[in-house]
């Protein structure tokens, strides 16, 4: 599970770099980053609780 999560984080990071270079406004980039952080936190919380 941690390998998949790490791959997800790398993919989001690379996507943010591409979107930034393409001129995506900062608020949209921050929104994507916030959602990714929430997804990672939720995934880790679920794993810690055993479900």
N, CA, C and O atoms as a DFTB+ gen file, in Angstrom:
204 C
 N C O
     1  1       0.820      -1.200       0.000
     2  2       0.000       0.000       0.000
     3  2       0.863       1.264       0.000
     4  3       0.542       2.241      -0.677
     5  1       1.947       1.240       0.754
     6  2       2.796       2.432       0.801
     7  2       3.472       2.702      -0.545
     8  3       3.685       3.855      -0.919
     9  1       3.806       1.638      -1.264
    10  2       4.399       1.832      -2.594
    11  2       3.425       2.536      -3.525
    12  3       3.805       3.452      -4.255
    13  1       2.171       2.106      -3.499
    14  2       1.156       2.737      -4.354
    15  2       0.934       4.194      -3.954
    16  3       0.769       5.063      -4.810
    17  1       0.932       4.446      -2.668
    18  2       0.733       5.811      -2.176
    19  2       1.905       6.707      -2.596
    20  3       1.705       7.859      -2.979
    21  1       3.108       6.179      -2.521
    22  2       4.272       6.943      -2.954
    23  2       4.198       7.240      -4.449
    24  3       4.529       8.346      -4.878
    25  1       3.773       6.276      -5.231
    26  2       3.608       6.485      -6.673
    27  2       2.557       7.550      -6.941
    28  3       2.728       8.388      -7.827
    29  1       1.487       7.520      -6.189
    30  2       0.431       8.531      -6.322
    31  2       0.982       9.927      -6.038
    32  3       0.704      10.875      -6.773
    33  1       1.756      10.042      -4.974
    34  2       2.318      11.346      -4.603
    35  2       3.248      11.867      -5.694
    36  3       3.204      13.047      -6.040
    37  1       4.085      10.992      -6.231
    38  2       4.986      11.395      -7.312
    39  2       4.180      11.834      -8.534
    40  3       4.508      12.836      -9.170
    41  1       3.132      11.089      -8.860
    42  2       2.301      11.436     -10.019
    43  2       1.622      12.788      -9.837
    44  3       1.565      13.588     -10.771
    45  1       1.112      13.042      -8.645
    46  2       0.480      14.338      -8.372
    47  2       1.513      15.451      -8.484
    48  3       1.236      16.501      -9.063
    49  1       2.690      15.230      -7.938
    50  2       3.747      16.230      -8.001
    51  2       4.120      16.543      -9.452
    52  3       4.249      17.709      -9.824
    53  1       4.291      15.510     -10.259
    54  2       4.630      15.722     -11.665
    55  2       3.496      16.430     -12.397
    56  3       3.739      17.296     -13.238
    57  1       2.278      16.066     -12.082
    58  2       1.118      16.712     -12.709
    59  2       1.046      18.187     -12.346
    60  3       0.740      19.029     -13.190
    61  1       1.327      18.492     -11.095
    62  2       1.332      19.893     -10.678
    63  2       2.402      20.689     -11.423
    64  3       2.184      21.843     -11.792
    65  1       3.550      20.070     -11.639
    66  2       4.614      20.755     -12.377
    67  2       4.175      21.046     -13.810
    68  3       4.400      22.143     -14.322
    69  1       3.554      20.070     -14.449
    70  2       3.079      20.255     -15.829
    71  2       1.992      21.324     -15.869
    72  3       2.020      22.212     -16.722
    73  1       1.044      21.240     -14.955
    74  2      -0.038      22.226     -14.916
    75  2       0.498      23.624     -14.663
    76  3       0.018      24.593     -15.252
    77  1       1.483      23.731     -13.798
    78  2       2.068      25.034     -13.503
    79  2       2.741      25.625     -14.733
    80  3       2.563      26.803     -15.044
    81  1       3.515      24.802     -15.427
    82  2       4.176      25.283     -16.646
    83  2       3.172      25.652     -17.725
    84  3       3.448      26.503     -18.571
    85  1       2.005      25.014     -17.699
    86  2       0.970      25.302     -18.695
    87  2       0.177      26.555     -18.350
    88  3      -0.679      26.989     -19.121
    89  1       0.467      27.138     -17.176
    90  2      -0.192      28.385     -16.814
    91  2      -1.432      28.249     -15.958
    92  3      -2.210      29.196     -15.844
    93  1      -1.630      27.091     -15.356
    94  2      -2.777      26.903     -14.472
    95  2      -2.655      27.869     -13.292
    96  3      -1.588      27.977     -12.686
    97  1      -3.741      28.568     -12.965
    98  2      -3.691      29.533     -11.858
    99  2      -3.342      28.854     -10.517
   100  3      -3.708      27.706     -10.266
   101  1      -2.632      29.598      -9.682
   102  2      -2.217      29.082      -8.373
   103  2      -3.369      28.531      -7.536
   104  3      -3.204      27.485      -6.908
   105  1      -4.535      29.194      -7.499
   106  2      -5.619      28.621      -6.681
   107  2      -6.020      27.209      -7.126
   108  3      -6.361      26.370      -6.292
   109  1      -5.980      26.951      -8.423
   110  2      -6.301      25.594      -8.906
   111  2      -5.217      24.607      -8.500
   112  3      -5.521      23.481      -8.106
   113  1      -3.963      25.014      -8.591
   114  2      -2.865      24.138      -8.185
   115  2      -2.958      23.822      -6.697
   116  3      -2.744      22.684      -6.280
   117  1      -3.277      24.837      -5.905
   118  2      -3.427      24.616      -4.460
   119  2      -4.594      23.679      -4.160
   120  3      -4.520      22.866      -3.238
   121  1      -5.653      23.790      -4.927
   122  2      -6.810      22.913      -4.746
   123  2      -6.425      21.452      -5.008
   124  3      -6.807      20.556      -4.255
   125  1      -5.670      21.227      -6.079
   126  2      -5.214      19.870      -6.388
   127  2      -4.306      19.358      -5.273
   128  3      -4.436      18.212      -4.843
   129  1      -3.397      20.196      -4.808
   130  2      -2.484      19.788      -3.738
   131  2      -3.245      19.467      -2.449
   132  3      -2.936      18.492      -1.763
   133  1      -4.250      20.304      -2.125
   134  2      -5.062      20.059      -0.913
   135  2      -5.784      18.726      -1.015
   136  3      -5.794      17.947      -0.062
   137  1      -6.388      18.461      -2.168
   138  2      -7.113      17.208      -2.354
   139  2      -6.166      16.011      -2.253
   140  3      -6.509      14.989      -1.660
   141  1      -4.977      16.144      -2.835
   142  2      -4.003      15.061      -2.750
   143  2      -3.587      14.817      -1.301
   144  3      -3.477      13.668      -0.874
   145  1      -3.358      15.878      -0.551
   146  2      -2.995      15.729       0.863
   147  2      -4.115      15.062       1.656
   148  3      -3.862      14.203       2.500
   149  1      -5.338      15.459       1.381
   150  2      -6.484      14.845       2.059
   151  2      -6.588      13.364       1.711
   152  3      -6.851      12.532       2.580
   153  1      -6.381      13.044       0.451
   154  2      -6.434      11.649       0.011
   155  2      -5.360      10.820       0.710
   156  3      -5.631       9.712       1.172
   157  1      -4.162      11.346       0.786
   158  2      -3.067      10.633       1.451
   159  2      -3.385      10.458       2.941
   160  3      -3.228       9.366       3.487
   161  1      -3.823      11.517       3.583
   162  2      -4.144      11.440       5.015
   163  2      -5.269      10.437       5.272
   164  3      -5.185       9.645       6.212
   165  1      -6.305      10.461       4.459
   166  2      -7.417       9.511       4.629
   167  2      -6.964       8.081       4.413
   168  3      -7.365       7.179       5.149
   169  1      -6.133       7.871       3.407
   170  2      -5.632       6.525       3.124
   171  2      -4.798       6.006       4.271
   172  3      -4.944       4.853       4.677
   173  1      -3.918       6.855       4.803
   174  2      -3.096       6.431       5.942
   175  2      -3.941       6.177       7.183
   176  3      -3.669       5.243       7.936
   177  1      -4.960       6.998       7.401
   178  2      -5.836       6.797       8.556
   179  2      -6.597       5.490       8.447
   180  3      -6.748       4.769       9.434
   181  1      -7.075       5.185       7.253
   182  2      -7.787       3.908       7.044
   183  2      -6.845       2.731       7.272
   184  3      -7.231       1.728       7.873
   185  1      -5.630       2.852       6.799
   186  2      -4.657       1.765       6.969
   187  2      -4.326       1.576       8.451
   188  3      -4.170       0.450       8.922
   189  1      -4.221       2.685       9.175
   190  2      -3.899       2.598      10.599
   191  2      -5.032       1.987      11.400
   192  3      -4.799       1.316      12.406
   193  1      -6.273       2.220      10.949
   194  2      -7.417       1.675      11.683
   195  2      -7.727       0.236      11.272
   196  3      -8.584      -0.417      11.868
   197  1      -7.025      -0.248      10.255
   198  2      -7.209      -1.631       9.842
   199  2      -8.364      -1.896       8.922
   200  3      -8.701      -3.058       8.692
   201  1      -9.009      -0.839       8.368
   202  2     -10.139      -1.103       7.465
   203  2      -9.775      -0.902       6.027
   204  3     -10.615      -1.084       5.146
